Amino acid sequence: MTDSQLNLYILQSLNMALGSQMQGETSYTNSFDVKIKTEGFYFIPRLPAGYVIDDELYQKIFLIASASLYPRYTLLKQTSAYFVPLNTDDIHVQRALFFPWKIGISKRLIISNLEQFASSQSGTRIPLMENLSIDYDKVTSIAIAGNSGSGKSYALTYFLTVLKPISDLIVIDPKFDTPSRWAKVNDVKVIHPEMNRSKSDFVSELNEALSKSLNLINQRQAILYENPEHHFTHLTIVIDEVLSISEGVNKAIKESFFSLLSQIALLGRATKVHMLLVSQRFDYHSIPVSVREQLNVLMQIGNINSKTVQFLFPDLNTEGIVIPNGKGTGLIQIIDNEHPYQVLPLLIPTYYTRKGIL
């Protein structure tokens, strides 16, 4: 399909869906036009107009175009109307609503041997889907949220395996479940509850490990002060089911846990110390707000609606985002200077790993 054919197709879709809602205002009456760009398309209203150009109109156009363009293009969801100026002297058409897209749709990676796949990767890039990967050098912290049975443990095992060749790992597993089995098989240190020990005792041990990590950050900062170009080995603190850690423990111990998390999140980026956090939800009971603000790879898997996304994507209206069905699917947002900030459909890779882990 050529650009002119695609342009006409989008115009027809909008004319048929919007015409009745905007009292006959269509491209046929020269009320608006559409212009195709490489990175998206412009909706160009001709002003004065007999309709209101606001966020409600933007979202209506998004819903129409998102379905019309699927699966050739994936429209990138915006939290509000995206206005752009146009290079023209005609005041009637000097502005447009912009709808960015990416070519194609999200496609799941299929990996026959996860350990072999992880060892074959070069550099610090982590593949997430076909045509989507992240550079771990640009990651501060990662969050994986999802309801029980959504595939969080499956996703976590993938990240643990691909991170092992590029990062030292500290695994904290309050459920003594999948991460502990993975750590045992891969000879990685894991902190988990022991029999005949209280919950507060376990969290105190966890705080001790976090305190050592914070000391490492301080030592690395001193090195950077003398040599800003110094390269450090990545260290990733992996915490499964964060919400279960902070519930039912001594208030002073919980405050210490939150304080350590906040300091590591705020100071760790420059010194290559990261956190990978997994929880059913990331409300203020599970992590401090300051930690949530430092997360720059956000994943919500499983059931997607306004309630489940309210903590990781508080400004997101999920209407119109096409999310495939099945386990290990959801939404992802990567906040760095390489990816657009928009939220994308996520499909966790399908892989096969060693027996006895999952």
PyMOL commands that set and color helices and strands:
alter all, ss='L'
color gray80, all
select helices_A, chain A and resi 3-18+27-29+55-69+91-93+114-120+136-138+152-163+178-185+199-226+242-246+251-267+289-292
alter helices_A, ss='H'
color red, helices_A
select strands_A, chain A and resi 32-37+40-45+73-75+83-85+95-103+110-111+125-129+132-135+141-146+167-172+190-191+234-239+273-279+297-301+329-334+344-347+350-351
alter strands_A, ss='S'
color yellow, strands_A
deselect
rebuild
show_as cartoon
